[in-house]
Amino acid sequence: MIAKEQINEKTSNIDENIPLIEISNITKTYKHKNALDDVSLVINPGDRIGIIGPNGGGKSTLSEILGGIRKPTSGKIKRQENMTIGLQFQESKYPIGITVLDMIKYYLETFNIPMNEGKLIEILRKFQIENYKNKFLEGLSGGQQQRVNILLSLIHNPDLVIFDEISTGLDIEVRSEIFDVIKENVVSKNKAMILVTHMMSEIEELCDKYIYIHNGKIREQGLVKDLVKKHGSVHNFTWKKFKEEKAADLKKDIEKADKENKNKLDRIINSEKNKGKNIPLIKLLMKYYAKGFAVPFFLFFFPLILLFLEGFVFKSMEMPGAAGSGKPGALLHNLIGSLAIMQIISVGVFIIPQTILEFKNSVLMKRIGATNIKPIFFILTVVAMGIIFMLMGFFWTLLWAGIMFGGEFGWANVALPVQFGESIPFLLLTLVQAVSMGMLLASIFKSTTTYIAVSNILYMPIAFLGGSFLPIDLIMNSPVLKYATYLNIFKYCMEPFSNAWAGRFIFDLETGIYLAVSIAMISAFTVTASFKLKWES
């Protein structure tokens, strides 16, 4: 029965008489904090070691160094040359477009593992992943990904397999099936295994040795059977150690805090002042934007890069069809108008929908909901902040255009519209359409990864045909590109704005049609988003 259920029979080339891995005096430092501190360990063929300890103690860091996916800051590592390792990660993210079957075939081909379709189906059924073998990995649930990860860690018959929180996301039935597979493919084959877990029963079930690690140091190690004999169970031992270590750490922290705060006023984290619910939400969103860095870069640095690269290229060029008669810098002036209004559109295409999707798909939205903030108020807050970002990006672009080129051509000739009054309505129309477009994108996509890929593809032709990379005057004088501009969904509010910016705006039948099309798009985007943006799903 065991031979039938084993994943494959690929032979091993390891030497059974020497250690698989030997680490000596390993230290791993993250930002001046030691995740591992002078750790030494020997893993022999057949060792099945359970690593236990509190969160942040160094368990996962040690397993990653043993697996070769993270390098130590100092110390020595010695591995058998022909050893193969299987790894299952506690958390995993896969690139878009990679299916379950793609990943399995990659492992089979990399490790030269023969397999026919019947055997593969048998394995997929064992792991209960046959029904989604052709689905993208990044779209699977956490439990489904976990099953795939465990299969990939075993399919090439490794000499050492490393499991990190193997039970995460698994229901009782699947966990039992997978543990049977581990016993058949690791325990019965006398393979080496490292098991990082908070489930103490798993140590007793699968391991013969244990390591207790705390604050980056191995505090205790030995045989599981001796530990059980002394303490009754691994759970009893671990709970006892947790309480002892926690009490010791708390005493040290209090002593350190007392020493640091001696003769100092205690800093107030929060006052009793009632801030309502919207102000804390705005502060939370601002931290999300600022610390994520992408939004500040997109708003403040990206337009400067475009201004510098394109401005100095086009500032000496004359308007097409107006050689010798146009105003100096007229082409540059029109380019700046397009760059500024694209800042508004970019916020609608990127920042608003990404914020909604990331919060909706994360536990953050549940936390916000627990503070009695309704989804509609969250969306309105995101939209309000998005509008502020739009206007900031617009005026920031004009400010730096004036700084870079105003001295040569005059600030008004560079950073202000020629027909000021006529440009404002279409500027506002573009802003509203960008907001509605952002809401539509947030309602269509469920995966943030998919949205980012599609939004980038969507943004590029809008930016190009809107005059951000090539002045709109050059595009409209092209016999081909001027017709391609009708594919730009923002053309119908951007073009009247660009005409007013350049001083050639006339409200005629064509402009009226453009206005009607823009309003129709805004209505369609808004209505569709209001129906499709369902938070309960």
C-alpha positions in Angstrom: 0.0 0.0 0.0 2.8 2.4 0.9 4.6 1.9 -2.3 1.5 2.7 -4.3 0.9 6.0 -2.4 4.5 7.2 -2.5 4.9 10.2 -4.8 8.0 8.9 -6.7 10.8 6.4 -6.4 13.7 8.6 -7.5 16.9 7.3 -5.8 19.1 9.4 -3.5 22.9 10.0 -4.0 23.6 11.2 -0.4 26.2 9.6 1.9 24.3 8.1 4.9 27.4 8.3 7.1 28.0 12.1 7.2 25.7 15.0 8.1 23.4 16.5 5.5 23.8 20.0 6.9 26.1 21.3 9.6 25.9 24.9 10.7 28.4 26.5 13.1 28.0 29.8 15.0 25.4 31.2 12.7 24.2 34.7 13.3 21.5 36.5 11.3 20.9 40.2 11.9 18.0 42.3 10.6 18.3 46.1 11.2 20.6 45.7 14.2 18.4 42.9 15.8 19.7 39.4 16.0 17.1 36.9 14.6 19.7 34.1 15.2 22.5 34.4 17.7 25.5 32.0 17.6 23.4 28.9 16.6 25.1 25.6 15.8 23.2 22.5 14.6 23.9 19.2 12.9 21.3 17.5 10.7 22.0 13.8 9.9 20.3 11.6 7.3 17.0 10.4 8.8 16.8 13.2 11.5 13.2 14.5 11.9 13.5 17.6 14.0 10.7 19.8 15.3 11.5 23.4 15.9 9.4 25.0 18.6 9.4 28.4 20.3 7.5 31.7 20.6 6.7 34.0 17.7 9.8 36.0 16.6 12.1 33.5 18.3 14.0 32.7 15.1 12.3 29.5 14.0 11.5 30.5 10.4 14.8 32.3 9.9 16.6 29.1 11.0 14.6 27.0 8.6 15.2 29.4 5.7 19.0 29.4 6.3 18.9 25.6 6.5 17.0 25.5 3.2 19.5 27.8 1.5 17.0 30.6 0.6 18.5 33.0 3.1 22.2 33.7 3.9 23.5 34.2 7.5 25.2 37.4 8.5 28.1 35.3 9.9 29.0 31.7 10.6 29.6 28.6 8.5 27.3 26.2 6.7 28.4 22.9 5.3 26.1 20.8 3.1 26.4 17.4 1.3 27.1 18.1 -2.3 24.4 15.9 -3.9 21.7 16.6 -1.3 18.2 17.8 -2.5 15.9 19.8 -0.4 12.1 20.2 -0.4 10.7 23.5 0.9 7.2 24.4 2.0 6.8 28.1 3.0 4.4 29.5 5.6 3.3 32.2 3.2 3.7 32.2 -0.6 2.9 34.4 -3.5 3.1 33.3 -7.1 3.4 35.4 -10.3 0.3 35.9 -12.3 -0.2 33.5 -15.2 1.4 30.4 -13.5 -1.0 27.5 -13.0 -0.8 24.6 -10.6 0.1 22.2 -13.4 2.8 24.6 -14.7 4.5 24.6 -11.3 4.3 20.8 -11.0 5.7 20.3 -14.5 8.5 22.7 -13.7 9.5 20.5 -10.7 9.2 17.3 -12.7 11.4 18.6 -15.5 14.0 20.3 -13.2 14.6 17.1 -11.2 14.2 14.7 -14.1 11.2 12.8 -12.5 9.4 10.4 -14.8 5.6 10.5 -14.5 2.6 9.5 -16.5 -0.8 11.2 -16.4 -2.4 8.4 -14.4 0.2 8.7 -11.6 -0.1 12.5 -11.6 -3.9 12.4 -11.3 -3.5 9.9 -8.4 -1.2 12.4 -6.6 -3.5 15.4 -7.4 -6.5 13.5 -5.9 -4.5 12.6 -2.8 -3.8 16.3 -2.2 -7.4 17.3 -3.3 -6.1 19.7 -6.0 -7.2 17.9 -9.2 -10.2 20.2 -9.7 -8.0 23.3 -10.0 -4.9 22.0 -11.6 -5.3 24.5 -14.5 -6.1 27.5 -12.3 -3.6 30.3 -11.6 -1.8 29.9 -8.3 -2.1 33.5 -7.3 -5.9 33.2 -7.5 -6.1 30.2 -5.1 -7.2 30.4 -1.5 -4.6 30.1 1.2 -5.5 26.5 2.0 -5.4 25.5 -1.7 -2.0 27.1 -2.1 -0.8 25.3 1.0 -1.7 21.9 -0.5 0.2 22.8 -3.7 3.2 24.0 -1.7 3.3 20.7 0.3 3.1 18.7 -2.9 5.9 20.6 -4.5 8.1 20.1 -1.4 7.7 16.3 -1.7 7.3 15.5 -5.4 11.1 15.3 -6.2 11.8 12.9 -3.3 14.1 15.2 -1.4 16.7 14.1 1.1 15.7 16.8 3.5 12.2 18.4 3.6 11.5 21.6 5.5 7.9 22.4 6.6 7.0 25.8 8.1 3.5 25.8 9.8 2.3 23.0 7.6 -1.3 22.9 9.0 -2.0 26.6 8.1 -5.2 26.8 6.1 -5.9 23.0 6.1 -9.2 21.5 7.3 -9.2 18.3 9.4 -9.8 15.9 6.5 -7.1 17.4 4.2 -4.6 17.6 7.1 -5.1 13.9 7.9 -4.6 13.0 4.2 -1.5 15.1 3.9 0.0 13.8 7.1 -0.5 10.3 5.8 1.5 11.3 2.7 4.3 12.8 4.8 4.5 9.6 6.9 4.6 7.5 3.7 7.2 9.7 1.8 9.3 11.0 4.7 9.0 8.9 7.8 8.7 5.5 6.2 11.6 6.3 3.8 13.7 7.5 6.8 14.1 11.0 5.2 15.4 14.0 7.1 12.8 16.6 8.0 12.6 20.0 9.7 9.2 20.9 11.1 8.5 24.4 12.3 5.1 24.4 14.0 2.9 25.8 16.8 0.9 22.5 16.9 2.8 20.5 19.5 0.9 17.3 18.6 2.6 17.4 15.2 6.0 17.2 16.8 5.0 14.0 18.7 3.4 12.6 15.5 6.2 13.2 13.0 9.5 14.0 14.8 12.0 12.1 16.8 14.1 15.2 17.9 13.2 18.7 19.0 14.8 22.1 19.3 13.5 24.9 21.5 14.6 28.3 20.2 14.0 31.7 21.9 15.4 35.1 21.1 17.6 33.6 18.4 19.2 31.1 20.6 18.7 27.3 20.9 17.8 27.0 24.6 17.1 23.2 24.7 17.3 20.2 22.3 17.0 16.5 22.6 14.8 13.5 21.8 11.1 13.9 21.7 10.5 10.6 23.6 12.6 11.9 26.5 10.7 15.2 26.6 7.4 13.4 26.6 8.5 11.0 29.3 9.6 13.9 31.5 6.8 16.4 30.9 3.9 14.2 29.7 3.7 15.9 26.2 5.5 18.4 24.0 2.6 20.8 24.7 3.2 20.7 28.5 7.0 21.3 28.0 6.4 24.2 25.5 3.8 25.9 27.6 6.1 25.7 30.6 9.0 27.2 28.6 6.8 29.9 27.2 5.7 31.1 30.6 9.3 31.0 32.0 10.8 32.9 29.0 7.9 35.4 28.9 8.4 36.3 32.5 12.1 36.7 32.1 11.7 38.8 29.0 9.1 41.0 30.7 11.4 41.6 33.6 14.2 42.7 31.3 11.9 45.0 29.3 10.6 46.7 32.5 14.1 47.2 33.8 15.2 48.6 30.4 12.2 50.9 30.2 12.7 52.2 33.7 16.3 52.9 32.9 15.5 54.7 29.7 12.6 56.7 31.1 14.3 57.7 34.3 13.9 61.5 34.8 11.8 61.7 31.6 8.2 62.6 31.0 6.0 59.6 29.8 5.0 60.3 26.2 1.3 60.5 25.5 0.3 58.0 22.8 -3.3 59.2 22.6 -5.4 61.7 24.5 -9.1 61.5 25.6 -10.1 64.1 23.0 -12.9 62.8 20.8 -11.6 62.7 17.2 -14.7 61.0 15.8 -14.3 58.1 13.3 -13.3 59.9 10.1 -10.1 61.6 11.3 -8.5 58.3 12.5 -9.5 56.7 9.2 -7.8 59.6 7.2 -4.7 59.3 9.4 -4.6 55.5 8.7 -4.9 56.1 5.0 -2.2 58.7 5.0 0.2 56.3 6.7 -0.7 53.7 4.1 0.1 56.1 1.3 3.2 57.7 2.8 4.8 54.5 4.0 4.0 52.6 0.8 6.1 55.2 -1.1 4.5 54.5 -4.4 1.9 57.3 -4.1 4.4 60.0 -3.1 6.7 58.9 -5.9 3.9 58.8 -8.5 2.5 62.2 -7.4 5.8 64.2 -6.8 8.7 62.5 -8.6 7.2 60.9 -11.7 6.0 64.2 -13.2 9.4 65.8 -12.5 11.1 63.0 -14.5 8.7 63.5 -17.4 9.1 67.3 -17.3 12.9 67.0 -17.3 13.1 64.4 -20.1 10.4 65.7 -22.4 10.6 69.4 -21.6 14.2 69.9 -22.7 13.5 67.8 -25.9 10.5 69.7 -27.1 11.1 73.3 -25.7 13.0 74.3 -28.9 10.6 72.8 -31.3 8.0 74.9 -33.1 4.4 74.1 -33.4 3.7 71.9 -36.5 2.4 74.0 -39.4 3.5 77.2 -37.8 7.2 77.4 -38.5 8.5 80.8 -37.7 5.1 82.3 -36.8 4.2 80.5 -33.5 5.0 81.7 -30.0 8.4 80.4 -28.7 7.7 77.5 -26.4 4.1 77.0 -27.6 4.7 73.2 -28.1 6.2 72.9 -24.6 3.3 74.8 -23.1 0.8 72.4 -24.6 2.9 69.4 -23.5 2.8 70.7 -19.9 -1.0 71.0 -20.0 -1.3 67.4 -21.0 1.2 66.2 -18.4 -0.7 68.1 -15.7 -4.1 66.7 -16.5 -2.7 63.2 -16.8 -1.8 63.5 -13.1 -5.5 63.7 -12.4 -6.2 60.7 -14.6 -3.4 58.6 -13.1 -4.8 58.9 -9.6 -8.1 57.7 -10.9 -6.6 54.7 -12.8 -4.1 53.7 -10.1 -4.4 55.1 -6.6 -8.2 55.1 -5.9 -8.9 51.5 -7.2 -5.7 50.0 -5.7 -6.5 51.5 -2.3 -10.1 50.1 -2.4 -8.9 46.6 -3.6 -6.1 46.3 -1.1 -8.2 47.2 1.9 -11.2 45.1 0.7 -9.0 42.0 0.2 -7.2 42.4 3.5 -8.1 42.0 7.1 -7.8 45.8 7.4 -11.3 46.3 6.1 -12.7 43.9 8.8 -10.8 45.9 11.4 -12.2 49.2 10.0 -15.7 47.6 10.0 -15.3 46.6 13.6 -15.0 50.4 14.5 -18.4 51.0 12.9 -17.1 52.6 9.8 -19.4 51.6 6.9 -17.9 50.6 3.5 -19.6 53.6 1.9 -17.9 56.0 4.2 -14.6 54.3 3.6 -15.1 54.7 -0.2 -16.1 58.3 0.1 -13.0 59.0 2.2 -10.8 57.3 -0.4 -12.4 59.3 -3.2 -12.1 62.6 -1.2 -8.4 61.9 -0.6 -8.0 60.9 -4.3 -9.5 64.2 -5.4 -7.0 66.1 -3.2 -4.2 64.0 -4.7 -5.4 64.8 -8.2 -5.4 68.5 -7.6 -2.0 68.3 -5.8 -0.5 66.4 -8.7 -2.0 68.9 -11.2 -0.7 72.0 -9.5 2.6 70.4 -8.5 3.3 69.7 -12.2 2.5 73.3 -13.2 4.7 74.6 -10.3 7.8 72.7 -11.5 7.1 73.5 -15.1 7.3 77.2 -14.1 10.4 76.6 -12.1 12.2 74.7 -15.0 11.0 76.8 -17.9 9.3 79.9 -16.6 12.5 81.9 -16.5 13.0 81.4 -20.2 9.5 81.6 -21.6 7.6 83.3 -18.8 5.5 81.6 -16.1 2.2 82.4 -17.8 3.4 81.1 -21.1 4.4 77.8 -19.6 2.2 77.0 -16.6 -1.2 78.7 -17.2 -4.0 78.1 -19.7 -4.6 80.7 -22.4 -8.4 80.5 -22.0 -8.6 80.1 -18.2 -12.4 80.2 -17.8 -13.1 77.7 -20.6 -10.5 75.2 -19.3 -11.9 74.9 -15.7 -15.2 73.0 -16.6 -13.4 70.4 -18.6 -10.7 70.1 -16.0 -13.4 69.3 -13.4 -15.1 66.9 -15.9 -11.9 65.0 -16.4 -11.5 64.8 -12.6 -15.0 63.4 -12.2 -14.5 60.9 -15.0 -11.2 59.8 -13.5 -12.9 59.1 -10.1 -15.7 57.2 -11.7 -13.2 55.2 -13.8 -11.3 54.3 -10.6 -14.5 53.1 -8.9 -15.3 51.0 -12.0 -11.9 49.4 -11.9 -12.2 48.7 -8.2 -15.6 47.0 -8.8 -14.4 44.8 -11.8 -11.3 43.2 -10.3 -11.1 41.0 -7.3 -7.3 40.4 -7.4 -5.0 43.3 -6.8 -2.3 41.6 -8.9 -4.6 41.3 -11.9 -5.8 44.8 -11.6 -2.3 46.2 -11.5 -1.4 44.3 -14.7 -4.5 45.4 -16.6 -4.4 49.0 -15.3 -0.8 49.5 -16.6 -1.9 48.2 -20.0 -4.9 50.5 -19.9 -2.9 53.6 -18.8 -0.2 53.5 -21.4 -2.4 54.3 -24.5 -4.4 56.8 -22.5 -1.2 58.6 -21.5 0.4 58.4 -25.0 -2.8 59.5 -26.9 -3.4 62.2 -24.3 -0.2 63.9 -25.1 2.0 62.9 -22.1 4.8 61.3 -24.0 4.5 63.1 -27.3 2.8 66.6 -27.5 -0.8 66.3 -28.6 -0.1 68.7 -31.4 2.2 66.2 -33.0 -0.2 63.4 -32.5 -3.2 65.3 -34.0 -1.0 66.2 -37.1 -0.3 62.5 -37.7 -2.5 61.0 -40.4 -2.8 57.8 -38.4 -2.5 58.7 -34.7 -5.2 61.4 -34.8 -7.7 58.7 -35.5 -6.3 56.5 -32.8 -7.0 59.2 -30.3 -10.7 58.2 -30.4 -9.7 55.0 -28.6 -8.7 57.1 -25.6 -11.7 57.1 -23.3 -10.6 60.4 -21.8 -10.3 62.2 -25.2 -13.8 63.7 -25.0 -12.9 65.8 -21.9 -9.2 66.1 -22.4 -9.3 67.5 -25.9 -11.6 70.5 -25.1 -9.3 71.1 -22.1 -6.2 71.0 -24.3 -7.8 73.4 -26.8 -8.6 75.8 -24.0 -5.1 75.5 -22.6 -3.7 76.3 -26.0 -6.2 79.1 -26.6 -8.1 77.6 -29.5 -11.3 76.5 -27.7 -14.6 77.0 -29.5 -17.9 75.6 -28.2 -19.3 74.0 -31.4 -21.3 70.9 -32.2 -18.3 68.7 -31.9 -17.5 70.0 -28.4 -21.1 69.5 -27.5 -20.9 65.9 -28.6 -17.7 65.4 -26.6 -19.4 66.8 -23.5 -22.4 64.5 -23.9 -20.1 61.5 -24.4 -18.1 62.3 -21.3 -21.2 62.7 -19.1 -22.5 59.4 -20.5 -19.3 57.6 -19.6 -19.3 59.1 -16.1 -22.9 57.9 -15.6 -22.2 54.4 -17.0 -19.0 54.0 -14.9 -20.8 55.2 -11.7 -23.9 53.1 -12.1 -21.9 50.0 -13.0 -19.6 50.5 -10.0 -22.4 51.0 -7.6 -24.0 47.6 -8.6 -20.8 45.6 -8.8 -18.8 46.8 -5.8 -20.2 44.3 -3.3 -18.3 44.2 -0.1 -20.1 41.1 1.3 -18.6 38.9 -1.4 
